[in-house]
Amino acid sequence: MIGGTKVSKSHLRIESYGTVDELNSYLGLCHDLIEDIGIKKILAEIQDRLFTVGSHLACDPEKEPRLALPDLRQADVLLLEKEIDWMVAVLPEMKSFILPAGHPTVSHLHVLRCICRRAERCCVRMSYEGLQVEPLVIIYLNRLSDYFFVLARFVGQQLGAVEVPWKPRTNH
């Protein structure tokens, strides 16, 4: 942990920032698979924000209250929402759940979304267990996973991948 506080390797705080580190590493892979320069720029920005999120999660604010950490801002959430909005505007309306497949890059983006959701669940669990988590961290991770879902659809469209709707099996 930052500041020298020692905890067990199984501590929820370590699981949380370790999952954010995994998310950031997988984001690097996805960044390398995408060719769109504008998207690559946003992904690089997100990687920087994930280092910020990780530093907040690694620091125990009760034991290290004066440690200067990089800041996460509401503007970071707004950037994700702006990106989601413009991509949704050019995507076809979703009329059913879609299978996370269609092209290797799309599939990687869906795995990225799932890792992000796991990171969010870890942070929520920290909060429920009384470990301090900046509320903006949880909000950011929530919007980020939504961004990754829309990005998977958008990149799929760029690549000409067909979205396969989920057709639930019924007893009829």
N, C-alpha and C positions, 0 to 999 in steps of 0.2 A: 504494500500500500504506500501511497504518498505520505511522506512525513515519518515513516518508520513504525507506524502502528502495526503490530503483528496479530494476525488472526489465522485460523485454520484454513487450509486450502479448500475446504468444503464450505466455507462461509459464503453466505448469500451475496455479500458485497463483491467478493472475488468472482463468483459465478456471473454476476451482473456485468462487471466491466470486462470479464473474459469473453462473454457473449457479444458484447459491443466490439471487442477486438476481432472476434471471428467475423462479425458482420462487416467490419471495415476491410478485412482481408478479402472476403468474398466479393465485396464491392469492387475491390481492385481488379479481380478477375473479370467481373462484368464490364468494368470500364475498358479493359483491354479487348473485350469482344465487340464492343460497340464502335461504329465508325463515325457516327454523327458528331461533329465537332462541338455543336451547341450542347448536346446531351453530355458529352465527355467533360465539358467545363462545369456543368452543374454537378456531375458525379464527383469531380475533384473537390468542389466546394463542400459537398456532403461528407467526403472523407475527412476534411479538416474539422467539420462540426462533430463528427464521431470521435475524433481525438479529444475534443472539448468535453463531450458527454462522458467519455471514458475517464478523463481526469476528475470530473465531478463525482463519478461513482467510486473512484479509487480513494478518494479523500473522505475521511471521517470528520465531518464538520464540527462535531462535539469535541474532538481531540486536537484538531488543527484549524481553529477558527480564523486564524490570521493569514493562512496560506493564500496567496494571490493565484486565482485560477483563471484560465481563459473564460470568456463569457459566452453564453448561449443567449440569443435574443429572440423576442417575439418576431422580429423581421425574418429570422431563419425559418420559422414556421410559415410565415406569409409567403416566402419564396417558394416553398414546397406547394402551397395552395395555388399560387399563380401558375406554376408549372403543371399541376394537375388540371387546372381549368382550361388551359390552352390545348392540352392534349385531348381532353374529353371532348372539346368542341369539334375536333376533326375525326374522332373515332365514331364508328357506328354504335348506336344504342345497344346496350346489353339487354337481351330479352330472357336470358337464362344464365345459370352458372356455366362457366367455361372450364374445360380441362386445362391444367397447367402444362401445356405441351405445344407442339407445332414447329419448333425450330430449336436447335441447341441453345442459342442465345436467349430465347424466350424462356426456355426451361430453367436456365441459370438465374434469370431475373426472378422467376417464381421461387426458387430456392432462397434467393436473397431476401425476398419478402417474408418468407417463413422464418428465417433467422432473425429478421427485424422484429417480427411478432414475438418471438421467444425472448428477445432482449427486453421488449416492452413488458412482457409478463414477469420477468425477473425483477424489473424495477417496481412494478405494481406490488409484487410480493414483498419487496423490501419495505415499501411504504406501509403495507398492512402489518408487517412485523415490527413496526416502530423504528426502522432505520431511516434516517433522514435522506430523502431524495428530492432534489429540486423539481417541483411540479412541471416546470417547462421541459425537463428531460423526458418525462412520460408523454407529454403532449407532442413533443418533437418526434419521438419514436413512433407514436401512433400515426401521425400524418406521414411520416417517412414510409411506413409500410404501405399506406394507401398510394403514395407516390410510386413505389416500386411496382404495385399491381397495375396501375395505369401505364407506367413505363413499359412493362412487359407487353401489354396490349399494343401500345404505340409502336414499339420496336418490331413487334410481330407484323404490324401493318406495313412498316417500312420494308420488311424482308419478304413480304408477300406470303406470310404464313397464314394458314386458315385456322380460325378459332373454332374449336370443336365444342359444341354445346354438350353439357352433361345431360344425359337422358336417363333419369332414374328408373331402375327396374321396379315394376309394380307387380302385384299379385293378380292383376287382371289379364 
